[in-house]
């Protein structure tokens, strides 16, 4: 197949996916208020806007994701249009496609072992951090019980020293300390447990519902979607806090980011399996398979 014809067919397929995404986003996407703002959107349109990046690479992923954000706003405006938000969404599409290209041919078993090892390491770290902080008396009320000038970190564990050094000279040390404690304790443990649950679910779903051609790439798909999704959510949360949702600045960043991250994780986990099925269909059709990277 000539290169120009190949690019034209890829653009055509991408346009079809973009159209499906816009139709679904306009009709079946719902916005959930969070702290007085439209903080989260619930829908499945992302399945179709993500597919070009998986099928044809990061450039197509960035282009379709960016166009979906712009055209989606035109068809169904929700709040203010932020050009930087579009750039972040396009960046997410590029990262998703790049991660998929990097991982798609990796051994599924090795990927599961890597996720399991990372999850166990995070679990152990989170539990040890909780034990060390408790032993040193470092908690959310630490600065309420001791004067700042009397704080002595000698003899404390490394994690306690690190958190105190990062917060003691800030404008609101107590609130900042509470914000830091969560990710290094419950955040690590929760992420580790989610990783282990995800592994178990992947094994069960792959065995019961996916064909042999689809089983070998579900973990890679999950990683590509979750990593890119969390990067986009983090950047979006920062942008919204600093621009139109200034009321969020009165809250700890974790309080705003965690619900959005949970929605992103759960949504992208479901999308990954639907996309694995679509990818399997492409692989089974010779005319479509030859378009793929």
Backbone as CSV, one residue per row, in Angstrom:
resi,resn,N_x,N_y,N_z,CA_x,CA_y,CA_z,C_x,C_y,C_z
1,UNK,0.838,-1.196,0.000,0.000,0.000,0.000,0.872,1.245,0.000
2,UNK,0.508,2.209,-0.883,1.271,3.437,-0.929,1.136,4.200,0.383
3,UNK,2.211,4.927,0.718,2.240,5.630,2.004,1.150,6.688,2.092
4,UNK,0.914,7.416,0.993,-0.120,8.448,0.999,-1.504,7.850,1.204
5,UNK,-1.744,6.709,0.585,-3.032,6.017,0.741,-3.203,5.502,2.166
6,UNK,-2.097,5.024,2.751,-2.140,4.529,4.126,-2.505,5.653,5.092
7,UNK,-1.866,6.817,4.930,-2.162,7.955,5.806,-3.610,8.414,5.634
8,UNK,-4.090,8.422,4.387,-5.466,8.860,4.130,-6.468,7.929,4.800
9,UNK,-6.227,6.639,4.737,-7.143,5.679,5.361,-7.086,5.792,6.880
10,UNK,-5.900,6.032,7.428,-5.799,6.231,8.872,-6.556,7.481,9.309
11,UNK,-6.437,8.551,8.525,-7.159,9.786,8.837,-8.666,9.548,8.759
12,UNK,-9.099,8.783,7.785,-10.527,8.496,7.628,-11.063,7.712,8.815
13,UNK,-10.331,6.677,9.216,-10.760,5.883,10.374,-10.748,6.737,11.637
14,UNK,-9.736,7.580,11.779,-9.658,8.461,12.950,-10.841,9.418,12.978
15,UNK,-11.242,9.921,11.801,-12.383,10.831,11.715,-13.671,10.122,12.126
16,UNK,-13.789,8.857,11.777,-14.973,8.090,12.186,-15.005,7.934,13.700
17,UNK,-13.865,7.572,14.279,-13.800,7.456,15.744,-14.094,8.800,16.414
18,UNK,-13.575,9.882,15.850,-13.820,11.213,16.404,-15.308,11.549,16.343
19,UNK,-15.959,11.220,15.243,-17.389,11.491,15.108,-18.194,10.710,16.133
20,UNK,-17.862,9.444,16.304,-18.562,8.633,17.311,-18.360,9.215,18.706
21,UNK,-17.141,9.644,18.986,-16.833,10.221,20.292,-17.651,11.485,20.541
22,UNK,-17.761,12.345,19.529,-18.501,13.598,19.682,-19.992,13.351,19.860
23,UNK,-20.527,12.392,19.131,-21.951,12.065,19.263,-22.259,11.578,20.675
24,UNK,-21.415,10.694,21.176,-21.640,10.147,22.512,-21.412,11.207,23.576
25,UNK,-20.365,12.032,23.396,-20.083,13.078,24.376,-21.214,14.089,24.448
26,UNK,-21.809,14.417,23.303,-22.874,15.414,23.263,-24.165,14.896,23.884
27,UNK,-24.388,13.590,23.808,-25.679,13.035,24.234,-25.638,12.256,25.533
28,UNK,-24.500,11.647,25.841,-24.481,10.713,26.965,-23.380,10.983,27.982
29,UNK,-22.881,12.211,28.026,-21.870,12.577,29.015,-22.510,13.457,30.078
30,UNK,-22.242,13.152,31.349,-22.840,13.879,32.463,-21.734,14.479,33.328
31,UNK,-22.010,15.659,33.836,-21.039,16.357,34.668,-21.461,16.299,36.132
32,UNK,-20.517,15.938,36.977,-20.781,15.768,38.410,-20.197,16.952,39.169
33,UNK,-21.039,17.704,39.910,-20.518,18.840,40.686,-19.560,18.373,41.780
34,UNK,-18.521,19.168,42.004,-17.554,18.865,43.056,-17.072,20.179,43.646
35,UNK,-17.372,20.394,44.934,-17.013,21.635,45.616,-17.565,22.856,44.881
36,UNK,-18.828,22.725,44.399,-19.489,23.852,43.762,-19.162,24.043,42.297
37,UNK,-18.372,23.157,41.697,-17.978,23.283,40.294,-18.221,21.960,39.575
38,UNK,-18.222,22.019,38.218,-18.316,20.787,37.432,-16.963,20.092,37.448
39,UNK,-16.721,19.351,38.510,-15.394,18.803,38.721,-15.079,17.535,37.960
40,UNK,-16.121,16.752,37.607,-15.875,15.477,36.942,-16.918,15.256,35.857
41,UNK,-16.515,14.567,34.801,-17.443,14.186,33.735,-17.499,12.664,33.661
42,UNK,-18.712,12.146,33.470,-18.921,10.703,33.399,-19.425,10.356,32.003
43,UNK,-18.725,9.484,31.309,-19.145,9.083,29.975,-18.152,8.114,29.363
44,UNK,-18.525,7.587,28.202,-17.679,6.582,27.542,-17.156,7.072,26.199
45,UNK,-17.321,8.368,25.911,-16.859,8.881,24.621,-15.348,8.731,24.450
46,UNK,-14.626,8.700,25.577,-13.177,8.567,25.512,-12.706,7.286,24.849
47,UNK,-13.533,6.254,24.876,-13.148,4.990,24.234,-12.800,5.232,22.764
48,UNK,-13.626,6.025,22.093,-13.451,6.237,20.661,-12.399,7.306,20.359
49,UNK,-12.279,8.322,21.216,-11.240,9.332,20.975,-9.846,8.800,21.295
50,UNK,-9.758,7.749,22.129,-8.472,7.160,22.475,-7.979,6.143,21.439
51,UNK,-8.896,5.519,20.728,-8.519,4.427,19.832,-7.513,4.819,18.756
52,UNK,-7.618,5.991,18.097,-6.618,6.328,17.069,-5.191,6.349,17.595
53,UNK,-4.997,6.807,18.842,-3.659,6.811,19.417,-3.127,5.402,19.615
54,UNK,-4.014,4.475,19.964,-3.625,3.076,20.148,-3.353,2.409,18.801
55,UNK,-4.185,2.718,17.827,-4.069,2.064,16.524,-2.957,2.648,15.653
56,UNK,-2.826,3.987,15.676,-1.987,4.650,14.696,-0.835,5.453,15.287
57,UNK,-0.701,5.486,16.611,0.458,6.140,17.203,0.140,7.450,17.906
58,UNK,1.133,8.009,18.580,0.923,9.189,19.433,0.496,10.452,18.699
59,UNK,0.928,10.653,17.455,0.525,11.852,16.714,-0.982,11.850,16.475
60,UNK,-1.505,10.732,16.043,-2.953,10.609,15.855,-3.667,10.726,17.197
61,UNK,-3.068,10.171,18.248,-3.676,10.270,19.578,-3.813,11.707,20.035
62,UNK,-2.749,12.501,19.826,-2.771,13.911,20.224,-3.777,14.697,19.390
63,UNK,-3.784,14.465,18.077,-4.659,15.225,17.187,-6.131,14.954,17.477
64,UNK,-6.496,13.695,17.609,-7.905,13.354,17.837,-8.356,13.790,19.228
65,UNK,-7.515,13.608,20.238,-7.881,14.029,21.591,-8.075,15.542,21.657
66,UNK,-7.184,16.292,21.012,-7.316,17.740,21.001,-8.554,18.201,20.250
67,UNK,-8.811,17.617,19.080,-9.999,17.975,18.312,-11.272,17.605,19.059
68,UNK,-11.254,16.479,19.760,-12.443,16.085,20.523,-12.755,17.097,21.612
69,UNK,-11.727,17.653,22.225,-11.940,18.645,23.281,-12.507,19.936,22.690
70,UNK,-11.951,20.380,21.574,-12.420,21.630,20.955,-13.833,21.481,20.403
71,UNK,-14.055,20.468,19.568,-15.360,20.284,18.948,-16.418,19.897,19.977
72,UNK,-15.998,19.132,21.001,-16.939,18.768,22.061,-17.439,19.996,22.798
73,UNK,-16.560,20.964,23.022,-16.971,22.200,23.694,-17.926,22.995,22.806
74,UNK,-17.661,23.029,21.507,-18.533,23.765,20.578,-19.935,23.144,20.554
75,UNK,-19.990,21.819,20.522,-21.282,21.134,20.446,-22.034,21.156,21.779
76,UNK,-21.289,21.056,22.884,-21.936,21.025,24.202,-21.054,21.769,25.190
77,UNK,-21.152,23.111,25.215,-20.300,23.901,26.120,-20.570,23.551,27.581
78,UNK,-19.499,23.487,28.359,-19.608,23.245,29.803,-18.552,24.105,30.486
79,UNK,-18.974,25.279,30.990,-18.019,26.174,31.620,-17.240,26.963,30.584
80,UNK,-16.082,27.442,30.980,-15.244,28.261,30.101,-14.318,27.382,29.261
81,UNK,-14.008,27.863,28.064,-13.058,27.143,27.217,-11.640,27.581,27.582
82,UNK,-10.784,26.603,27.865,-9.398,26.877,28.238,-8.472,26.241,27.204
83,UNK,-7.791,27.052,26.390,-6.867,26.488,25.393,-5.803,25.595,26.013
84,UNK,-5.326,25.965,27.212,-4.313,25.129,27.855,-4.872,23.754,28.213
85,UNK,-6.189,23.696,28.495,-6.817,22.406,28.773,-6.765,21.523,27.532
86,UNK,-7.010,22.135,26.382,-6.931,21.378,25.127,-5.522,20.841,24.904
87,UNK,-4.520,21.658,25.194,-3.129,21.214,25.053,-2.828,20.048,25.990
88,UNK,-3.368,20.109,27.216,-3.155,19.021,28.171,-3.807,17.739,27.677
89,UNK,-5.034,17.871,27.166,-5.734,16.693,26.640,-4.977,16.099,25.455
90,UNK,-4.486,16.962,24.568,-3.696,16.480,23.430,-2.417,15.803,23.897
91,UNK,-1.782,16.390,24.917,-0.579,15.769,25.493,-0.901,14.381,26.034
92,UNK,-2.072,14.254,26.688,-2.481,12.942,27.191,-2.622,11.931,26.070
93,UNK,-3.201,12.364,24.931,-3.337,11.460,23.788,-1.990,11.033,23.240
94,UNK,-1.037,11.969,23.223,0.311,11.643,22.747,0.986,10.652,23.696
95,UNK,0.906,10.923,25.010,1.545,10.046,25.999,0.934,8.648,25.941
96,UNK,-0.391,8.587,25.786,-1.080,7.296,25.732,-0.583,6.474,24.559
97,UNK,-0.504,7.111,23.394,-0.029,6.394,22.218,1.424,5.982,22.342
98,UNK,2.245,6.852,22.954,3.673,6.540,23.100,3.884,5.379,24.066
99,UNK,3.152,5.390,25.188,3.280,4.290,26.152,2.834,2.985,25.524
100,UNK,1.737,3.037,24.761,1.253,1.823,24.112,2.286,1.278,23.114
101,UNK,2.884,2.165,22.323,3.911,1.719,21.382,5.089,1.076,22.112
102,UNK,5.408,1.604,23.290,6.534,1.086,24.056,6.233,-0.279,24.667
103,UNK,4.973,-0.488,25.077,4.634,-1.682,25.860,3.894,-2.767,25.076
104,UNK,3.369,-2.457,23.897,2.434,-3.363,23.234,3.016,-4.744,22.957
105,UNK,4.320,-4.817,22.692,4.931,-6.110,22.368,5.644,-6.750,23.559
106,UNK,5.507,-6.138,24.723,6.112,-6.707,25.918,5.302,-7.914,26.398
107,UNK,5.967,-8.801,27.105,5.302,-9.983,27.641,4.268,-9.582,28.682
108,UNK,3.037,-10.076,28.496,1.973,-9.760,29.446,2.304,-10.287,30.840
109,UNK,2.929,-11.455,30.898,3.292,-12.026,32.194,4.330,-11.155,32.902
110,UNK,5.317,-10.673,32.146,6.325,-9.794,32.747,5.707,-8.491,33.229
111,UNK,4.733,-7.979,32.478,4.051,-6.757,32.893,3.302,-6.974,34.198
112,UNK,2.648,-8.114,34.327,1.912,-8.410,35.560,2.868,-8.569,36.740
113,UNK,3.996,-9.202,36.484,4.989,-9.370,37.561,5.515,-8.001,38.001
114,UNK,5.757,-7.118,37.038,6.256,-5.775,37.368,5.235,-4.997,38.182
115,UNK,3.964,-5.054,37.772,2.908,-4.360,38.515,2.774,-4.933,39.919
116,UNK,2.862,-6.262,40.031,2.773,-6.898,41.347,3.930,-6.473,42.243
117,UNK,5.143,-6.441,41.692,6.320,-6.057,42.478,6.216,-4.603,42.946
118,UNK,5.794,-3.721,42.045,5.642,-2.309,42.413,4.558,-2.143,43.466
119,UNK,3.461,-2.865,43.315,2.356,-2.773,44.278,2.787,-3.236,45.660
120,UNK,3.518,-4.345,45.711,3.986,-4.852,47.008,4.960,-3.865,47.648
121,UNK,5.857,-3.304,46.838,6.812,-2.322,47.372,6.090,-1.100,47.923
122,UNK,5.051,-0.630,47.228,4.275,0.517,47.703,3.532,0.179,48.987
123,UNK,3.002,-1.038,49.055,2.277,-1.466,50.254,3.194,-1.489,51.467
124,UNK,4.363,-2.079,51.300,5.327,-2.151,52.403,5.772,-0.745,52.821
125,UNK,6.043,0.106,51.830,6.475,1.476,52.128,5.400,2.239,52.886
126,UNK,4.146,2.119,52.441,3.054,2.825,53.105,2.864,2.381,54.540
127,UNK,2.928,1.073,54.782,2.767,0.547,56.143,3.926,0.984,57.035
128,UNK,5.163,0.891,56.512,6.324,1.314,57.300,6.278,2.806,57.608
129,UNK,5.864,3.619,56.633,5.751,5.060,56.879,4.753,5.350,57.986
130,UNK,3.639,4.647,57.966,2.626,4.840,59.007,3.190,4.462,60.383
131,UNK,3.919,3.362,60.432,4.514,2.917,61.705,5.543,3.927,62.198
132,UNK,6.413,4.403,61.302,7.453,5.352,61.695,6.853,6.681,62.145
133,UNK,5.863,7.187,61.407,5.242,8.461,61.783,4.522,8.343,63.119
134,UNK,3.857,7.227,63.335,3.162,7.011,64.614,4.160,6.930,65.766
135,UNK,5.279,6.243,65.537,6.294,6.116,66.587,6.895,7.467,66.952
136,UNK,6.987,8.381,65.972,7.557,9.714,66.215,6.510,10.732,66.649
137,UNK,5.237,10.294,66.682,4.167,11.205,67.077,3.835,12.247,66.030
138,UNK,4.165,11.975,64.789,3.894,12.917,63.698,2.545,12.575,63.074
139,UNK,1.575,13.464,63.285,0.240,13.280,62.721,-0.347,14.641,62.376
140,UNK,-1.633,14.665,62.019,-2.259,15.909,61.572,-2.267,16.989,62.647
141,UNK,-2.243,16.591,63.910,-2.288,17.561,65.018,-0.909,17.800,65.642
142,UNK,0.140,17.405,64.934,1.497,17.507,65.479,1.831,18.935,65.895
143,UNK,1.560,19.909,65.027,1.921,21.296,65.327,0.975,21.938,66.346
144,UNK,-0.159,21.289,66.624,-1.066,21.804,67.655,-0.553,21.477,69.054
145,UNK,0.298,20.461,69.135,0.749,19.979,70.443,2.166,20.403,70.800
146,UNK,2.820,21.101,69.884,4.201,21.510,70.156,4.476,22.850,69.475
147,UNK,5.220,23.695,70.121,5.602,24.961,69.518,6.647,24.706,68.425
148,UNK,6.543,25.474,67.348,7.443,25.271,66.217,8.907,25.420,66.620
149,UNK,9.169,26.404,67.507,10.560,26.616,67.925,11.084,25.483,68.806
150,UNK,10.181,24.663,69.335,10.592,23.550,70.192,10.689,22.219,69.447
151,UNK,10.379,22.237,68.169,10.413,20.988,67.393,11.852,20.502,67.266
152,UNK,12.054,19.231,67.598,13.380,18.615,67.512,13.264,17.318,66.717
153,UNK,13.883,17.305,65.554,13.760,16.133,64.685,14.892,15.136,64.879
154,UNK,15.806,15.424,65.783,16.892,14.475,66.037,16.318,13.173,66.612
155,UNK,16.765,12.061,66.066,16.308,10.762,66.538,15.050,10.272,65.850
156,UNK,14.414,11.135,65.030,13.227,10.710,64.300,13.611,9.900,63.073
157,UNK,12.646,9.148,62.562,12.866,8.380,61.341,12.944,9.327,60.136
158,UNK,13.511,8.840,59.060,13.766,9.678,57.888,12.489,10.297,57.337
159,UNK,11.399,9.535,57.286,10.157,10.064,56.721,9.603,11.186,57.584
160,UNK,9.727,11.069,58.904,9.260,12.120,59.806,10.082,13.387,59.620
161,UNK,11.397,13.225,59.529,12.260,14.383,59.313,11.920,15.086,58.002
162,UNK,11.704,14.304,56.963,11.423,14.873,55.646,10.139,15.710,55.667
163,UNK,9.077,15.167,56.242,7.801,15.879,56.249,7.859,17.138,57.106
164,UNK,8.533,17.065,58.239,8.641,18.246,59.104,9.481,19.328,58.432
165,UNK,10.580,18.929,57.822,11.425,19.905,57.132,10.691,20.570,55.975
166,UNK,9.784,19.834,55.306,9.050,20.382,54.177,7.920,21.302,54.608
167,UNK,7.464,21.200,55.879,6.268,21.943,56.278,6.492,22.967,57.387
168,UNK,7.541,22.842,58.160,7.679,23.644,59.380,7.797,25.142,59.096
169,UNK,8.354,25.511,57.967,8.550,26.927,57.669,7.515,27.479,56.687
170,UNK,6.429,26.754,56.473,5.381,27.214,55.564,4.364,28.056,56.327
171,UNK,3.464,28.706,55.571,2.491,29.600,56.206,1.459,28.843,57.032
172,UNK,1.159,27.607,56.663,0.185,26.804,57.410,0.759,25.403,57.605
173,UNK,1.717,25.254,58.537,2.421,23.974,58.675,1.507,22.796,59.007
174,UNK,0.499,23.026,59.862,-0.387,21.926,60.243,-1.158,21.374,59.068
175,UNK,-1.742,22.264,58.273,-2.526,21.839,57.114,-1.641,21.183,56.064
176,UNK,-0.453,21.759,55.869,0.466,21.193,54.890,0.976,19.818,55.320
177,UNK,1.221,19.657,56.614,1.676,18.362,57.120,0.598,17.304,56.897
178,UNK,-0.644,17.661,57.171,-1.750,16.725,56.951,-1.825,16.319,55.480
179,UNK,-1.611,17.293,54.598,-1.653,17.011,53.164,-0.544,16.051,52.752
180,UNK,0.650,16.196,53.332,1.782,15.328,52.991,1.639,13.929,53.590
181,UNK,1.040,13.833,54.772,0.951,12.540,55.447,0.112,11.561,54.633
182,UNK,-0.987,12.045,54.066,-1.899,11.143,53.356,-1.231,10.371,52.219
183,UNK,-0.540,11.038,51.277,0.030,10.277,50.155,1.108,9.282,50.546
184,UNK,1.849,9.543,51.646,2.940,8.627,52.000,2.460,7.484,52.899
185,UNK,1.207,7.527,53.320,0.666,6.441,54.136,-0.537,5.804,53.428
186,UNK,-1.722,6.364,53.649,-2.935,5.795,53.055,-2.887,5.832,51.532
187,UNK,-2.260,6.876,50.962,-2.165,6.953,49.510,-1.372,5.801,48.922
188,UNK,-0.219,5.507,49.523,0.598,4.389,49.047,-0.103,3.048,49.242
189,UNK,-0.703,2.870,50.430,-1.386,1.601,50.711,-2.575,1.415,49.773
190,UNK,-3.367,2.477,49.588,-4.518,2.391,48.700,-4.119,2.100,47.258
191,UNK,-3.074,2.762,46.787,-2.595,2.531,45.420,-2.091,1.100,45.249
192,UNK,-1.411,0.600,46.273,-0.893,-0.768,46.217,-2.029,-1.783,46.169
193,UNK,-3.030,-1.581,47.022,-4.174,-2.492,47.040,-4.932,-2.434,45.726
194,UNK,-5.057,-1.230,45.176,-5.731,-1.114,43.884,-4.951,-1.864,42.807
195,UNK,-3.617,-1.740,42.818,-2.809,-2.459,41.847,-2.983,-3.966,41.939
196,UNK,-3.034,-4.487,43.162,-3.213,-5.927,43.352,-4.620,-6.370,42.943
197,UNK,-5.620,-5.552,43.277,-6.994,-5.865,42.863,-7.101,-5.836,41.343
198,UNK,-6.444,-4.855,40.736,-6.462,-4.735,39.282,-5.835,-5.961,38.627
199,UNK,-4.754,-6.456,39.199,-4.126,-7.666,38.676,-5.077,-8.851,38.728
200,UNK,-5.736,-9.026,39.883,-6.671,-10.133,40.043,-7.837,-10.002,39.062
201,UNK,-8.377,-8.780,38.945,-9.494,-8.556,38.024,-9.080,-8.804,36.581
202,UNK,-7.862,-8.379,36.229,-7.379,-8.575,34.868,-7.272,-10.058,34.532
203,UNK,-6.778,-10.821,35.469,-6.665,-12.268,35.238,-8.035,-12.908,35.057
204,UNK,-9.002,-12.497,35.883,-10.344,-13.084,35.822,-11.058,-12.672,34.537
205,UNK,-11.045,-11.364,34.234,-11.733,-10.865,33.038,-11.105,-11.428,31.776
206,UNK,-9.777,-11.466,31.740,-9.091,-11.999,30.556,-9.442,-13.453,30.323
207,UNK,-9.530,-14.215,31.409,-9.813,-15.648,31.277,-11.253,-15.915,30.880
208,UNK,-12.198,-15.112,31.405,-13.611,-15.406,31.202,-14.214,-14.741,29.970
209,UNK,-13.737,-13.541,29.621,-14.457,-12.752,28.626,-13.660,-12.397,27.369
210,UNK,-12.345,-12.480,27.410,-11.565,-12.052,26.263,-11.056,-13.238,25.454
211,UNK,-10.935,-13.016,24.152,-10.387,-14.040,23.287,-8.878,-14.121,23.465
212,UNK,-8.298,-15.195,22.952,-6.852,-15.394,23.122,-6.046,-14.227,22.542
213,UNK,-6.498,-13.661,21.441,-5.758,-12.572,20.801,-5.804,-11.288,21.619
214,UNK,-6.801,-11.184,22.511,-6.971,-9.966,23.303,-6.323,-10.066,24.681
215,UNK,-6.109,-11.280,25.154,-5.640,-11.479,26.519,-4.240,-10.930,26.755
216,UNK,-3.386,-11.028,25.743,-1.983,-10.715,25.950,-1.646,-9.246,26.065
217,UNK,-2.627,-8.356,25.835,-2.304,-6.932,25.805,-3.182,-6.096,26.733
218,UNK,-3.990,-6.701,27.551,-4.877,-5.919,28.413,-4.100,-5.148,29.477
219,UNK,-3.072,-5.756,30.047,-2.298,-5.060,31.071,-1.559,-3.868,30.472
220,UNK,-1.022,-4.047,29.263,-0.356,-2.933,28.593,-1.345,-1.805,28.313
221,UNK,-2.565,-2.166,27.907,-3.597,-1.164,27.648,-3.961,-0.433,28.932
222,UNK,-4.100,-1.174,30.011,-4.416,-0.570,31.308,-3.349,0.436,31.728
223,UNK,-2.101,0.044,31.595,-1.002,0.929,32.005,-0.996,2.194,31.156
224,UNK,-1.161,2.047,29.834,-1.156,3.212,28.946,-2.273,4.183,29.304
225,UNK,-3.471,3.653,29.556,-4.606,4.520,29.862,-4.501,5.140,31.250
226,UNK,-4.087,4.347,32.240,-4.039,4.859,33.610,-2.936,5.905,33.786
227,UNK,-1.755,5.633,33.245,-0.650,6.593,33.402,-0.992,7.910,32.712
228,UNK,-1.433,7.846,31.454,-1.772,9.070,30.722,-2.954,9.781,31.369
229,UNK,-3.942,9.006,31.839,-5.116,9.601,32.467,-4.786,10.336,33.747
230,UNK,-3.915,9.763,34.574,-3.545,10.414,35.829,-2.695,11.663,35.582
231,UNK,-1.846,11.619,34.557,-1.065,12.817,34.212,-1.998,13.948,33.789
232,UNK,-2.979,13.632,32.932,-3.931,14.645,32.470,-4.760,15.174,33.634
233,UNK,-5.238,14.284,34.495,-6.051,14.706,35.639,-5.266,15.619,36.570
234,UNK,-4.015,15.272,36.822,-3.189,16.105,37.705,-2.970,17.490,37.122
235,UNK,-2.599,17.546,35.836,-2.372,18.841,35.191,-3.659,19.655,35.094
236,UNK,-4.775,18.980,34.775,-6.057,19.675,34.704,-6.462,20.258,36.048
237,UNK,-6.247,19.491,37.113,-6.606,19.966,38.446,-5.797,21.202,38.812
238,UNK,-4.514,21.172,38.512,-3.663,22.344,38.772,-4.154,23.549,37.977
239,UNK,-4.458,23.344,36.695,-4.908,24.436,35.841,-6.228,25.020,36.334
240,UNK,-7.182,24.162,36.673,-8.486,24.638,37.129,-8.373,25.392,38.451
241,UNK,-7.520,24.899,39.356,-7.339,25.591,40.647,-6.752,26.982,40.458
242,UNK,-5.876,27.121,39.484,-5.167,28.386,39.300,-5.911,29.361,38.399
243,UNK,-6.995,28.906,37.751,-7.693,29.798,36.813,-9.144,30.020,37.235
244,UNK,-10.067,29.202,36.733,-11.489,29.494,36.927,-12.074,28.936,38.221
245,UNK,-11.498,27.871,38.785,-12.031,27.289,40.012,-11.165,27.700,41.196
246,UNK,-11.056,28.988,41.414,-10.160,29.482,42.471,-10.631,29.087,43.864
247,UNK,-11.912,28.729,44.002,-12.404,28.288,45.312,-11.718,26.998,45.754
248,UNK,-11.212,26.224,44.785,-10.509,24.989,45.127,-9.194,25.262,45.847
249,UNK,-8.651,26.473,45.683,-7.364,26.793,46.301,-7.465,26.840,47.821
250,UNK,-8.693,26.995,48.342,-8.864,27.001,49.792,-8.768,25.595,50.375
251,UNK,-8.793,24.591,49.505,-8.748,23.193,49.933,-7.368,22.615,49.657
252,UNK,-6.944,21.608,50.439,-5.691,20.915,50.110,-5.780,20.310,48.711
253,UNK,-4.657,20.323,47.997,-4.660,19.793,46.632,-5.168,18.353,46.605
254,UNK,-4.777,17.556,47.608,-5.182,16.152,47.640,-6.697,16.004,47.728
255,UNK,-7.373,16.918,48.441,-8.824,16.829,48.606,-9.539,17.004,47.275
256,UNK,-8.973,17.804,46.387,-9.559,18.017,45.068,-9.119,16.938,44.087
257,UNK,-7.852,16.563,44.172,-7.288,15.642,43.185,-7.764,14.207,43.381
258,UNK,-7.880,13.742,44.614,-8.188,12.329,44.864,-9.516,11.892,44.256
259,UNK,-10.651,12.622,44.455,-11.887,12.166,43.808,-11.783,12.129,42.289
260,UNK,-11.105,13.104,41.722,-10.925,13.130,40.271,-10.042,11.973,39.806
261,UNK,-9.013,11.661,40.579,-8.122,10.551,40.234,-8.853,9.214,40.323
262,UNK,-9.691,9.054,41.344,-10.455,7.808,41.492,-11.392,7.619,40.299
263,UNK,-12.083,8.693,39.912,-12.973,8.618,38.746,-12.183,8.268,37.494
264,UNK,-10.998,8.844,37.351,-10.147,8.582,36.187,-9.691,7.128,36.168
265,UNK,-9.308,6.608,37.320,-8.827,5.231,37.406,-9.943,4.242,37.072
266,UNK,-11.107,4.430,37.705,-12.223,3.505,37.477,-12.707,3.591,36.031
267,UNK,-12.835,4.824,35.518,-13.311,4.984,34.149,-12.359,4.392,33.132
268,UNK,-11.080,4.659,33.279,-10.097,4.151,32.318,-9.908,2.647,32.427
269,UNK,-10.137,2.086,33.610,-10.057,0.632,33.752,-11.139,-0.041,32.914
270,UNK,-12.359,0.482,32.983,-13.447,-0.075,32.170,-13.188,0.153,30.682
271,UNK,-12.715,1.354,30.339,-12.448,1.665,28.938,-11.369,0.753,28.361
272,UNK,-10.386,0.397,29.175,-9.274,-0.420,28.678,-9.758,-1.756,28.144
273,UNK,-10.737,-2.368,28.825,-11.217,-3.674,28.376,-12.091,-3.559,27.132
274,UNK,-12.893,-2.496,27.044,-13.653,-2.274,25.816,-12.711,-2.039,24.645
275,UNK,-11.646,-1.276,24.897,-10.686,-0.997,23.829,-9.908,-2.237,23.434
276,UNK,-9.677,-3.127,24.393,-9.000,-4.390,24.071,-9.858,-5.215,23.112
277,UNK,-11.172,-5.174,23.302,-12.080,-5.880,22.398,-12.041,-5.256,21.013
278,UNK,-12.089,-3.913,20.952,-12.012,-3.227,19.658,-10.689,-3.520,18.958
279,UNK,-9.606,-3.539,19.724,-8.302,-3.839,19.151,-8.275,-5.257,18.590
280,UNK,-8.913,-6.183,19.296,-8.991,-7.555,18.809,-9.752,-7.649,17.493
281,UNK,-10.808,-6.837,17.360,-11.572,-6.821,16.108,-10.709,-6.304,14.961
282,UNK,-9.931,-5.260,15.218,-9.021,-4.738,14.189,-8.008,-5.804,13.790
283,UNK,-7.491,-6.517,14.761,-6.480,-7.535,14.470,-7.039,-8.682,13.643
284,UNK,-8.342,-8.917,13.743,-8.961,-10.026,13.023,-9.335,-9.664,11.583
285,UNK,-9.359,-8.356,11.284,-9.723,-7.908,9.942,-8.453,-7.490,9.186
286,UNK,-8.127,-8.205,8.114,-6.871,-7.954,7.417,-6.776,-6.531,6.886
287,UNK,-7.870,-6.006,6.320,-7.846,-4.659,5.759,-7.648,-3.587,6.828
288,UNK,-8.115,-3.888,8.026,-7.940,-2.923,9.113,-6.590,-3.108,9.798
289,UNK,-6.165,-4.344,9.918,-4.917,-4.627,10.612,-3.713,-3.996,9.910
290,UNK,-3.779,-3.934,8.563,-2.641,-3.381,7.830,-2.504,-1.863,8.019
291,UNK,-3.523,-1.229,8.601,-3.450,0.209,8.887,-2.723,0.497,10.188
292,UNK,-2.664,-0.489,11.063,-2.138,-0.286,12.396,-0.614,-0.130,12.380
293,UNK,-0.095,0.607,13.374,1.347,0.775,13.480,1.986,-0.537,13.910
